[in-house]
Amino acid sequence: MLKSQLIEKLAAENAHLRHEDVEKVVNVILGEIGDALTRGDRVELRGFGAFSVRKRDARKGRNPRTGEPVKVPAKAVPFFKAGKELRARVNGGNDPEAR
């Protein structure tokens, strides 16, 4: 699903809200999640999952074209872990960990 599709669906389900207002709400929520991750905070949405930042150490890599060794700097990457309820929904209720 694209962000624009999410906005359309929310606007259709909430006819009392203007489309522009729904778009602002979605942008604020996604912006706050991004800001929290930038600060290194964890964002947990109960029943859905948790967003966090993981650190990756510097390492040696290889240029796939030439095979030449290259230095890959340390970096932080966003990480998402699905919650029990989401895993259960995706697995059709057959996820033994969700019980």
Order of alpha helices (4+ residues) and beta strands (2+ residues): alpha-alpha-beta-beta-beta-beta-beta-alpha
